[in-house]
Amino acid sequence: MKITVDQDACCGSGLCVLRADRVFDQREEDGVVMLLEEAPSTEDFEDVRAAAAGCPTGAIRLAE
């Protein structure tokens, strides 16, 4: 799995961090998503898929 994020599309809801905090974080100044792990371990796949599915702006994209 490879993850990409579109920071320009991010609205800063933070759902990605709530679902996969080892893979995503938010910038302190504006809450925009930051990708911590471009290629996460298999144990994080389910959480990453949930984060991408729950992103209100579709800012998270997955390639599997």
PQR file with spaces between the fields and no chain letter, atoms N, CA, C, O and H, PARSE charges and radii, in Angstrom:
ATOM       1  N    MET     1       0.839   -1.179    0.000 -0.4000 1.5000
ATOM       2  CA   MET     1       0.000    0.000    0.000 -0.0000 2.0000
ATOM       3  C    MET     1       0.881    1.239    0.000  0.5500 1.7000
ATOM       4  O    MET     1       1.856    1.334    0.745 -0.5500 1.4000
ATOM       5  N    LYS     2       0.509    2.189   -0.860 -0.4000 1.5000
ATOM       6  CA   LYS     2       1.182    3.477   -0.890 -0.0000 2.0000
ATOM       7  C    LYS     2       0.119    4.554   -0.687  0.5500 1.7000
ATOM       8  O    LYS     2      -0.962    4.493   -1.273 -0.5500 1.4000
ATOM       9  H    LYS     2      -0.283    2.111   -1.466  0.4000 1.0000
ATOM      10  N    ILE     3       0.437    5.528    0.139 -0.4000 1.5000
ATOM      11  CA   ILE     3      -0.504    6.585    0.484 -0.0000 2.0000
ATOM      12  C    ILE     3      -0.006    7.912   -0.052  0.5500 1.7000
ATOM      13  O    ILE     3       1.184    8.218    0.016 -0.5500 1.4000
ATOM      14  H    ILE     3       1.315    5.578    0.615  0.4000 1.0000
ATOM      15  N    THR     4      -0.930    8.694   -0.584 -0.4000 1.5000
ATOM      16  CA   THR     4      -0.629   10.083   -0.924 -0.0000 2.0000
ATOM      17  C    THR     4      -1.721   10.952   -0.320  0.5500 1.7000
ATOM      18  O    THR     4      -2.869   10.526   -0.196 -0.5500 1.4000
ATOM      19  H    THR     4      -1.897    8.445   -0.639  0.4000 1.0000
ATOM      20  N    VAL     5      -1.357   12.160    0.049 -0.4000 1.5000
ATOM      21  CA   VAL     5      -2.339   13.100    0.585 -0.0000 2.0000
ATOM      22  C    VAL     5      -2.279   14.406   -0.203  0.5500 1.7000
ATOM      23  O    VAL     5      -1.215   14.830   -0.655 -0.5500 1.4000
ATOM      24  H    VAL     5      -0.424   12.506   -0.052  0.4000 1.0000
ATOM      25  N    ASP     6      -3.422   15.020   -0.354 -0.4000 1.5000
ATOM      26  CA   ASP     6      -3.531   16.314   -1.016 -0.0000 2.0000
ATOM      27  C    ASP     6      -3.783   17.352    0.071  0.5500 1.7000
ATOM      28  O    ASP     6      -4.919   17.552    0.501 -0.5500 1.4000
ATOM      29  H    ASP     6      -4.286   14.675    0.013  0.4000 1.0000
ATOM      30  N    GLN     7      -2.723   18.003    0.506 -0.4000 1.5000
ATOM      31  CA   GLN     7      -2.847   18.970    1.596 -0.0000 2.0000
ATOM      32  C    GLN     7      -3.725   20.151    1.219  0.5500 1.7000
ATOM      33  O    GLN     7      -4.349   20.760    2.088 -0.5500 1.4000
ATOM      34  H    GLN     7      -1.800   17.841    0.157  0.4000 1.0000
ATOM      35  N    ASP     8      -3.781   20.486   -0.070 -0.4000 1.5000
ATOM      36  CA   ASP     8      -4.632   21.591   -0.506 -0.0000 2.0000
ATOM      37  C    ASP     8      -6.120   21.249   -0.369  0.5500 1.7000
ATOM      38  O    ASP     8      -6.946   22.137   -0.156 -0.5500 1.4000
ATOM      39  H    ASP     8      -3.274   19.991   -0.776  0.4000 1.0000
ATOM      40  N    ALA     9      -6.454   19.975   -0.491 -0.4000 1.5000
ATOM      41  CA   ALA     9      -7.848   19.536   -0.377 -0.0000 2.0000
ATOM      42  C    ALA     9      -8.271   19.304    1.072  0.5500 1.7000
ATOM      43  O    ALA     9      -9.465   19.302    1.374 -0.5500 1.4000
ATOM      44  H    ALA     9      -5.783   19.254   -0.665  0.4000 1.0000
ATOM      45  N    CYS    10      -7.317   19.111    1.960 -0.4000 1.5000
ATOM      46  CA   CYS    10      -7.611   18.788    3.359 -0.0000 2.0000
ATOM      47  C    CYS    10      -8.347   19.932    4.053  0.5500 1.7000
ATOM      48  O    CYS    10      -7.980   21.100    3.922 -0.5500 1.4000
ATOM      49  H    CYS    10      -6.347   19.113    1.715  0.4000 1.0000
ATOM      50  N    CYS    11      -9.400   19.565    4.797 -0.4000 1.5000
ATOM      51  CA   CYS    11     -10.163   20.567    5.551 -0.0000 2.0000
ATOM      52  C    CYS    11      -9.799   20.569    7.036  0.5500 1.7000
ATOM      53  O    CYS    11     -10.319   21.380    7.801 -0.5500 1.4000
ATOM      54  H    CYS    11      -9.698   18.616    4.904  0.4000 1.0000
ATOM      55  N    GLY    12      -8.900   19.657    7.448 -0.4000 1.5000
ATOM      56  CA   GLY    12      -8.434   19.638    8.825 -0.0000 2.0000
ATOM      57  C    GLY    12      -9.393   19.015    9.822  0.5500 1.7000
ATOM      58  O    GLY    12      -9.355   19.352   11.005 -0.5500 1.4000
ATOM      59  H    GLY    12      -8.477   18.997    6.827  0.4000 1.0000
ATOM      60  N    SER    13     -10.254   18.112    9.367 -0.4000 1.5000
ATOM      61  CA   SER    13     -11.221   17.494   10.281 -0.0000 2.0000
ATOM      62  C    SER    13     -10.564   16.605   11.327  0.5500 1.7000
ATOM      63  O    SER    13     -11.082   16.464   12.435 -0.5500 1.4000
ATOM      64  H    SER    13     -10.285   17.838    8.405  0.4000 1.0000
ATOM      65  N    GLY    14      -9.419   16.001   10.984 -0.4000 1.5000
ATOM      66  CA   GLY    14      -8.692   15.164   11.937 -0.0000 2.0000
ATOM      67  C    GLY    14      -9.163   13.726   12.030  0.5500 1.7000
ATOM      68  O    GLY    14      -8.647   12.966   12.849 -0.5500 1.4000
ATOM      69  H    GLY    14      -8.998   16.116   10.084  0.4000 1.0000
ATOM      70  N    LEU    15     -10.131   13.332   11.210 -0.4000 1.5000
ATOM      71  CA   LEU    15     -10.608   11.950   11.267 -0.0000 2.0000
ATOM      72  C    LEU    15      -9.506   10.955   10.930  0.5500 1.7000
ATOM      73  O    LEU    15      -9.477    9.853   11.478 -0.5500 1.4000
ATOM      74  H    LEU    15     -10.550   13.950   10.545  0.4000 1.0000
ATOM      75  N    CYS    16      -8.605   11.331   10.038 -0.4000 1.5000
ATOM      76  CA   CYS    16      -7.515   10.433    9.663 -0.0000 2.0000
ATOM      77  C    CYS    16      -6.616   10.126   10.862  0.5500 1.7000
ATOM      78  O    CYS    16      -6.180    8.990   11.047 -0.5500 1.4000
ATOM      79  H    CYS    16      -8.628   12.226    9.592  0.4000 1.0000
ATOM      80  N    VAL    17      -6.351   11.131   11.655 -0.4000 1.5000
ATOM      81  CA   VAL    17      -5.497   10.952   12.836 -0.0000 2.0000
ATOM      82  C    VAL    17      -6.208   10.087   13.874  0.5500 1.7000
ATOM      83  O    VAL    17      -5.584    9.251   14.527 -0.5500 1.4000
ATOM      84  H    VAL    17      -6.705   12.054   11.505  0.4000 1.0000
ATOM      85  N    LEU    18      -7.490   10.288   14.019 -0.4000 1.5000
ATOM      86  CA   LEU    18      -8.254    9.476   14.976 -0.0000 2.0000
ATOM      87  C    LEU    18      -8.260    8.007   14.567  0.5500 1.7000
ATOM      88  O    LEU    18      -8.277    7.126   15.426 -0.5500 1.4000
ATOM      89  H    LEU    18      -7.997   10.968   13.488  0.4000 1.0000
ATOM      90  N    ARG    19      -8.246    7.739   13.278 -0.4000 1.5000
ATOM      91  CA   ARG    19      -8.328    6.360   12.798 -0.0000 2.0000
ATOM      92  C    ARG    19      -6.968    5.701   12.603  0.5500 1.7000
ATOM      93  O    ARG    19      -6.849    4.483   12.736 -0.5500 1.4000
ATOM      94  H    ARG    19      -8.232    8.455   12.580  0.4000 1.0000
ATOM      95  N    ALA    20      -5.940    6.486   12.289 -0.4000 1.5000
ATOM      96  CA   ALA    20      -4.620    5.896   11.997 -0.0000 2.0000
ATOM      97  C    ALA    20      -3.522    6.857   12.441  0.5500 1.7000
ATOM      98  O    ALA    20      -2.846    7.461   11.608 -0.5500 1.4000
ATOM      99  H    ALA    20      -6.036    7.476   12.181  0.4000 1.0000
ATOM     100  N    ASP    21      -3.349    6.995   13.730 -0.4000 1.5000
ATOM     101  CA   ASP    21      -2.407    7.990   14.264 -0.0000 2.0000
ATOM     102  C    ASP    21      -0.936    7.636   14.080  0.5500 1.7000
ATOM     103  O    ASP    21      -0.071    8.485   14.291 -0.5500 1.4000
ATOM     104  H    ASP    21      -3.897    6.504   14.407  0.4000 1.0000
ATOM     105  N    ARG    22      -0.641    6.413   13.695 -0.4000 1.5000
ATOM     106  CA   ARG    22       0.761    6.062   13.393 -0.0000 2.0000
ATOM     107  C    ARG    22       1.128    6.460   11.966  0.5500 1.7000
ATOM     108  O    ARG    22       2.304    6.499   11.605 -0.5500 1.4000
ATOM     109  H    ARG    22      -1.344    5.723   13.524  0.4000 1.0000
ATOM     110  N    VAL    23       0.117    6.752   11.169 -0.4000 1.5000
ATOM     111  CA   VAL    23       0.344    7.050    9.759 -0.0000 2.0000
ATOM     112  C    VAL    23       0.095    8.524    9.438  0.5500 1.7000
ATOM     113  O    VAL    23       0.753    9.093    8.567 -0.5500 1.4000
ATOM     114  H    VAL    23      -0.838    6.720   11.463  0.4000 1.0000
ATOM     115  N    PHE    24      -0.853    9.139   10.140 -0.4000 1.5000
ATOM     116  CA   PHE    24      -1.222   10.530    9.874 -0.0000 2.0000
ATOM     117  C    PHE    24      -1.065   11.403   11.113  0.5500 1.7000
ATOM     118  O    PHE    24      -1.188   10.936   12.245 -0.5500 1.4000
ATOM     119  H    PHE    24      -1.388    8.677   10.848  0.4000 1.0000
ATOM     120  N    ASP    25      -0.794   12.665   10.873 -0.4000 1.5000
ATOM     121  CA   ASP    25      -0.780   13.681   11.928 -0.0000 2.0000
ATOM     122  C    ASP    25      -1.336   14.953   11.305  0.5500 1.7000
ATOM     123  O    ASP    25      -1.656   14.985   10.116 -0.5500 1.4000
ATOM     124  H    ASP    25      -0.694   13.044    9.953  0.4000 1.0000
ATOM     125  N    GLN    26      -1.448   15.995   12.110 -0.4000 1.5000
ATOM     126  CA   GLN    26      -1.943   17.274   11.619 -0.0000 2.0000
ATOM     127  C    GLN    26      -0.953   18.368   11.969  0.5500 1.7000
ATOM     128  O    GLN    26      -0.318   18.347   13.023 -0.5500 1.4000
ATOM     129  H    GLN    26      -1.188   15.970   13.075  0.4000 1.0000
ATOM     130  N    ARG    27      -0.835   19.340   11.042 -0.4000 1.5000
ATOM     131  CA   ARG    27       0.004   20.494   11.331 -0.0000 2.0000
ATOM     132  C    ARG    27      -0.633   21.279   12.465  0.5500 1.7000
ATOM     133  O    ARG    27      -1.846   21.485   12.492 -0.5500 1.4000
ATOM     134  H    ARG    27      -1.351   19.357   10.185  0.4000 1.0000
ATOM     135  N    GLU    28       0.182   21.703   13.378 -0.4000 1.5000
ATOM     136  CA   GLU    28      -0.309   22.409   14.554 -0.0000 2.0000
ATOM     137  C    GLU    28      -0.978   23.734   14.203  0.5500 1.7000
ATOM     138  O    GLU    28      -1.983   24.101   14.812 -0.5500 1.4000
ATOM     139  H    GLU    28       1.168   21.536   13.356  0.4000 1.0000
ATOM     140  N    GLU    29      -0.429   24.451   13.227 -0.4000 1.5000
ATOM     141  CA   GLU    29      -0.926   25.792   12.940 -0.0000 2.0000
ATOM     142  C    GLU    29      -2.285   25.826   12.238  0.5500 1.7000
ATOM     143  O    GLU    29      -3.044   26.780   12.411 -0.5500 1.4000
ATOM     144  H    GLU    29       0.387   24.153   12.732  0.4000 1.0000
ATOM     145  N    ASP    30      -2.605   24.777   11.433 -0.4000 1.5000
ATOM     146  CA   ASP    30      -3.873   24.832   10.695 -0.0000 2.0000
ATOM     147  C    ASP    30      -4.627   23.509   10.612  0.5500 1.7000
ATOM     148  O    ASP    30      -5.704   23.457   10.017 -0.5500 1.4000
ATOM     149  H    ASP    30      -1.989   24.002   11.292  0.4000 1.0000
ATOM     150  N    GLY    31      -4.093   22.447   11.190 -0.4000 1.5000
ATOM     151  CA   GLY    31      -4.791   21.167   11.223 -0.0000 2.0000
ATOM     152  C    GLY    31      -4.728   20.354    9.946  0.5500 1.7000
ATOM     153  O    GLY    31      -5.365   19.305    9.856 -0.5500 1.4000
ATOM     154  H    GLY    31      -3.218   22.489   11.673  0.4000 1.0000
ATOM     155  N    VAL    32      -3.980   20.809    8.962 -0.4000 1.5000
ATOM     156  CA   VAL    32      -3.879   20.090    7.691 -0.0000 2.0000
ATOM     157  C    VAL    32      -3.110   18.783    7.893  0.5500 1.7000
ATOM     158  O    VAL    32      -2.156   18.717    8.668 -0.5500 1.4000
ATOM     159  H    VAL    32      -3.463   21.661    9.035  0.4000 1.0000
ATOM     160  N    VAL    33      -3.547   17.754    7.182 -0.4000 1.5000
ATOM     161  CA   VAL    33      -2.960   16.423    7.297 -0.0000 2.0000
ATOM     162  C    VAL    33      -1.471   16.426    6.952  0.5500 1.7000
ATOM     163  O    VAL    33      -1.021   17.131    6.049 -0.5500 1.4000
ATOM     164  H    VAL    33      -4.322   17.807    6.552  0.4000 1.0000
ATOM     165  N    MET    34      -0.727   15.616    7.699 -0.4000 1.5000
ATOM     166  CA   MET    34       0.676   15.333    7.411 -0.0000 2.0000
ATOM     167  C    MET    34       0.818   13.817    7.354  0.5500 1.7000
ATOM     168  O    MET    34       0.300   13.110    8.218 -0.5500 1.4000
ATOM     169  H    MET    34      -1.092   15.043    8.432  0.4000 1.0000
ATOM     170  N    LEU    35       1.508   13.327    6.354 -0.4000 1.5000
ATOM     171  CA   LEU    35       1.719   11.899    6.191 -0.0000 2.0000
ATOM     172  C    LEU    35       2.999   11.495    6.915  0.5500 1.7000
ATOM     173  O    LEU    35       4.082   11.983    6.595 -0.5500 1.4000
ATOM     174  H    LEU    35       1.928   13.902    5.653  0.4000 1.0000
ATOM     175  N    LEU    36       2.868   10.608    7.883 -0.4000 1.5000
ATOM     176  CA   LEU    36       4.025   10.134    8.644 -0.0000 2.0000
ATOM     177  C    LEU    36       4.663    8.909    7.999  0.5500 1.7000
ATOM     178  O    LEU    36       5.878    8.725    8.072 -0.5500 1.4000
ATOM     179  H    LEU    36       1.988   10.211    8.144  0.4000 1.0000
ATOM     180  N    GLU    37       3.837    8.067    7.361 -0.4000 1.5000
ATOM     181  CA   GLU    37       4.315    6.824    6.749 -0.0000 2.0000
ATOM     182  C    GLU    37       3.715    6.677    5.357  0.5500 1.7000
ATOM     183  O    GLU    37       2.530    6.374    5.224 -0.5500 1.4000
ATOM     184  H    GLU    37       2.850    8.216    7.301  0.4000 1.0000
ATOM     185  N    GLU    38       4.510    6.884    4.332 -0.4000 1.5000
ATOM     186  CA   GLU    38       4.023    6.752    2.954 -0.0000 2.0000
ATOM     187  C    GLU    38       3.677    5.305    2.608  0.5500 1.7000
ATOM     188  O    GLU    38       2.762    5.051    1.825 -0.5500 1.4000
ATOM     189  H    GLU    38       5.474    7.129    4.440  0.4000 1.0000
ATOM     190  N    ALA    39       4.408    4.364    3.192 -0.4000 1.5000
ATOM     191  CA   ALA    39       4.177    2.936    2.954 -0.0000 2.0000
ATOM     192  C    ALA    39       4.051    2.253    4.323  0.5500 1.7000
ATOM     193  O    ALA    39       5.040    1.745    4.850 -0.5500 1.4000
ATOM     194  H    ALA    39       5.151    4.570    3.829  0.4000 1.0000
ATOM     195  N    PRO    40       2.855    2.238    4.896 -0.5600 1.5000
ATOM     196  CA   PRO    40       2.675    1.701    6.250  0.2800 2.0000
ATOM     197  C    PRO    40       2.822    0.186    6.309  0.5500 1.7000
ATOM     198  O    PRO    40       2.785   -0.502    5.290 -0.5500 1.4000
ATOM     199  N    SER    41       2.988   -0.308    7.521 -0.4000 1.5000
ATOM     200  CA   SER    41       3.070   -1.751    7.724 -0.0000 2.0000
ATOM     201  C    SER    41       1.677   -2.362    7.543  0.5500 1.7000
ATOM     202  O    SER    41       0.660   -1.679    7.662 -0.5500 1.4000
ATOM     203  H    SER    41       3.018    0.251    8.350  0.4000 1.0000
ATOM     204  N    THR    42       1.659   -3.647    7.257 -0.4000 1.5000
ATOM     205  CA   THR    42       0.390   -4.329    7.007 -0.0000 2.0000
ATOM     206  C    THR    42      -0.556   -4.247    8.196  0.5500 1.7000
ATOM     207  O    THR    42      -1.773   -4.286    8.014 -0.5500 1.4000
ATOM     208  H    THR    42       2.486   -4.202    7.160  0.4000 1.0000
ATOM     209  N    GLU    43      -0.035   -4.137    9.379 -0.4000 1.5000
ATOM     210  CA   GLU    43      -0.912   -4.047   10.558 -0.0000 2.0000
ATOM     211  C    GLU    43      -1.712   -2.751   10.592  0.5500 1.7000
ATOM     212  O    GLU    43      -2.707   -2.663   11.312 -0.5500 1.4000
ATOM     213  H    GLU    43       0.954   -4.105    9.526  0.4000 1.0000
ATOM     214  N    ASP    44      -1.301   -1.753    9.833 -0.4000 1.5000
ATOM     215  CA   ASP    44      -2.016   -0.482    9.783 -0.0000 2.0000
ATOM     216  C    ASP    44      -2.972   -0.364    8.595  0.5500 1.7000
ATOM     217  O    ASP    44      -3.706    0.619    8.498 -0.5500 1.4000
ATOM     218  H    ASP    44      -0.493   -1.824    9.248  0.4000 1.0000
ATOM     219  N    PHE    45      -2.978   -1.331    7.704 -0.4000 1.5000
ATOM     220  CA   PHE    45      -3.782   -1.238    6.483 -0.0000 2.0000
ATOM     221  C    PHE    45      -5.261   -0.974    6.765  0.5500 1.7000
ATOM     222  O    PHE    45      -5.852   -0.089    6.148 -0.5500 1.4000
ATOM     223  H    PHE    45      -2.382   -2.130    7.782  0.4000 1.0000
ATOM     224  N    GLU    46      -5.856   -1.710    7.666 -0.4000 1.5000
ATOM     225  CA   GLU    46      -7.286   -1.550    7.949 -0.0000 2.0000
ATOM     226  C    GLU    46      -7.594   -0.145    8.452  0.5500 1.7000
ATOM     227  O    GLU    46      -8.575    0.467    8.030 -0.5500 1.4000
ATOM     228  H    GLU    46      -5.375   -2.429    8.167  0.4000 1.0000
ATOM     229  N    ASP    47      -6.764    0.364    9.349 -0.4000 1.5000
ATOM     230  CA   ASP    47      -6.963    1.719    9.873 -0.0000 2.0000
ATOM     231  C    ASP    47      -6.778    2.776    8.786  0.5500 1.7000
ATOM     232  O    ASP    47      -7.517    3.760    8.742 -0.5500 1.4000
ATOM     233  H    ASP    47      -5.967   -0.133    9.692  0.4000 1.0000
ATOM     234  N    VAL    48      -5.797    2.574    7.914 -0.4000 1.5000
ATOM     235  CA   VAL    48      -5.551    3.523    6.823 -0.0000 2.0000
ATOM     236  C    VAL    48      -6.723    3.527    5.850  0.5500 1.7000
ATOM     237  O    VAL    48      -7.147    4.588    5.393 -0.5500 1.4000
ATOM     238  H    VAL    48      -5.197    1.774    7.950  0.4000 1.0000
ATOM     239  N    ARG    49      -7.246    2.351    5.532 -0.4000 1.5000
ATOM     240  CA   ARG    49      -8.414    2.283    4.648 -0.0000 2.0000
ATOM     241  C    ARG    49      -9.605    3.014    5.267  0.5500 1.7000
ATOM     242  O    ARG    49     -10.334    3.716    4.565 -0.5500 1.4000
ATOM     243  H    ARG    49      -6.901    1.488    5.903  0.4000 1.0000
ATOM     244  N    ALA    50      -9.805    2.855    6.566 -0.4000 1.5000
ATOM     245  CA   ALA    50     -10.898    3.546    7.254 -0.0000 2.0000
ATOM     246  C    ALA    50     -10.685    5.060    7.231  0.5500 1.7000
ATOM     247  O    ALA    50     -11.637    5.821    7.060 -0.5500 1.4000
ATOM     248  H    ALA    50      -9.213    2.286    7.136  0.4000 1.0000
ATOM     249  N    ALA    51      -9.446    5.489    7.402 -0.4000 1.5000
ATOM     250  CA   ALA    51      -9.134    6.923    7.365 -0.0000 2.0000
ATOM     251  C    ALA    51      -9.420    7.497    5.984  0.5500 1.7000
ATOM     252  O    ALA    51     -10.011    8.571    5.872 -0.5500 1.4000
ATOM     253  H    ALA    51      -8.673    4.871    7.541  0.4000 1.0000
ATOM     254  N    ALA    52      -9.009    6.798    4.933 -0.4000 1.5000
ATOM     255  CA   ALA    52      -9.246    7.264    3.570 -0.0000 2.0000
ATOM     256  C    ALA    52     -10.737    7.295    3.255  0.5500 1.7000
ATOM     257  O    ALA    52     -11.227    8.248    2.649 -0.5500 1.4000
ATOM     258  H    ALA    52      -8.529    5.925    5.024  0.4000 1.0000
ATOM     259  N    ALA    53     -11.452    6.265    3.660 -0.4000 1.5000
ATOM     260  CA   ALA    53     -12.890    6.201    3.392 -0.0000 2.0000
ATOM     261  C    ALA    53     -13.646    7.294    4.138  0.5500 1.7000
ATOM     262  O    ALA    53     -14.655    7.801    3.647 -0.5500 1.4000
ATOM     263  H    ALA    53     -11.055    5.490    4.152  0.4000 1.0000
ATOM     264  N    GLY    54     -13.160    7.657    5.320 -0.4000 1.5000
ATOM     265  CA   GLY    54     -13.841    8.650    6.135 -0.0000 2.0000
ATOM     266  C    GLY    54     -13.424   10.085    5.881  0.5500 1.7000
ATOM     267  O    GLY    54     -14.000   11.003    6.463 -0.5500 1.4000
ATOM     268  H    GLY    54     -12.340    7.245    5.718  0.4000 1.0000
ATOM     269  N    CYS    55     -12.440   10.298    5.029 -0.4000 1.5000
ATOM     270  CA   CYS    55     -11.962   11.652    4.757 -0.0000 2.0000
ATOM     271  C    CYS    55     -13.065   12.441    4.049  0.5500 1.7000
ATOM     272  O    CYS    55     -13.488   12.056    2.959 -0.5500 1.4000
ATOM     273  H    CYS    55     -11.972    9.551    4.556  0.4000 1.0000
ATOM     274  N    PRO    56     -13.535   13.532    4.645 -0.5600 1.5000
ATOM     275  CA   PRO    56     -14.654   14.262    4.051  0.2800 2.0000
ATOM     276  C    PRO    56     -14.341   14.956    2.727  0.5500 1.7000
ATOM     277  O    PRO    56     -15.259   15.296    1.981 -0.5500 1.4000
ATOM     278  N    THR    57     -13.077   15.167    2.428 -0.4000 1.5000
ATOM     279  CA   THR    57     -12.714   15.845    1.178 -0.0000 2.0000
ATOM     280  C    THR    57     -12.009   14.927    0.179  0.5500 1.7000
ATOM     281  O    THR    57     -11.678   15.362   -0.924 -0.5500 1.4000
ATOM     282  H    THR    57     -12.331   14.891    3.034  0.4000 1.0000
ATOM     283  N    GLY    58     -11.776   13.673    0.543 -0.4000 1.5000
ATOM     284  CA   GLY    58     -11.073   12.756   -0.344 -0.0000 2.0000
ATOM     285  C    GLY    58      -9.604   13.112   -0.519  0.5500 1.7000
ATOM     286  O    GLY    58      -9.010   12.828   -1.559 -0.5500 1.4000
ATOM     287  H    GLY    58     -12.045   13.319    1.439  0.4000 1.0000
ATOM     288  N    ALA    59      -9.026   13.728    0.491 -0.4000 1.5000
ATOM     289  CA   ALA    59      -7.633   14.181    0.416 -0.0000 2.0000
ATOM     290  C    ALA    59      -6.632   13.019    0.539  0.5500 1.7000
ATOM     291  O    ALA    59      -5.448   13.193    0.252 -0.5500 1.4000
ATOM     292  H    ALA    59      -9.509   13.959    1.335  0.4000 1.0000
ATOM     293  N    ILE    60      -7.095   11.856    0.957 -0.4000 1.5000
ATOM     294  CA   ILE    60      -6.211   10.695    1.135 -0.0000 2.0000
ATOM     295  C    ILE    60      -6.469    9.709    0.004  0.5500 1.7000
ATOM     296  O    ILE    60      -7.608    9.308   -0.235 -0.5500 1.4000
ATOM     297  H    ILE    60      -8.057   11.715    1.190  0.4000 1.0000
ATOM     298  N    ARG    61      -5.402    9.322   -0.689 -0.4000 1.5000
ATOM     299  CA   ARG    61      -5.519    8.374   -1.786 -0.0000 2.0000
ATOM     300  C    ARG    61      -4.623    7.171   -1.494  0.5500 1.7000
ATOM     301  O    ARG    61      -3.513    7.306   -0.980 -0.5500 1.4000
ATOM     302  H    ARG    61      -4.477    9.647   -0.495  0.4000 1.0000
ATOM     303  N    LEU    62      -5.136    6.006   -1.834 -0.4000 1.5000
ATOM     304  CA   LEU    62      -4.411    4.758   -1.601 -0.0000 2.0000
ATOM     305  C    LEU    62      -4.152    4.044   -2.917  0.5500 1.7000
ATOM     306  O    LEU    62      -5.002    4.034   -3.808 -0.5500 1.4000
ATOM     307  H    LEU    62      -6.038    5.897   -2.251  0.4000 1.0000
ATOM     308  N    ALA    63      -2.973    3.446   -3.032 -0.4000 1.5000
ATOM     309  CA   ALA    63      -2.637    2.558   -4.136 -0.0000 2.0000
ATOM     310  C    ALA    63      -2.216    1.240   -3.509  0.5500 1.7000
ATOM     311  O    ALA    63      -1.259    1.179   -2.737 -0.5500 1.4000
ATOM     312  H    ALA    63      -2.283    3.453   -2.308  0.4000 1.0000
ATOM     313  N    GLU    64      -2.939    0.196   -3.850 -0.4000 1.5000
ATOM     314  CA   GLU    64      -2.643   -1.102   -3.244 -0.0000 2.0000
ATOM     315  C    GLU    64      -2.097   -2.071   -4.247  0.5500 1.7000
ATOM     316  O    GLU    64      -1.795   -3.214   -3.902 -0.5500 1.4000
ATOM     317  H    GLU    64      -3.716    0.246   -4.477  0.4000 1.0000
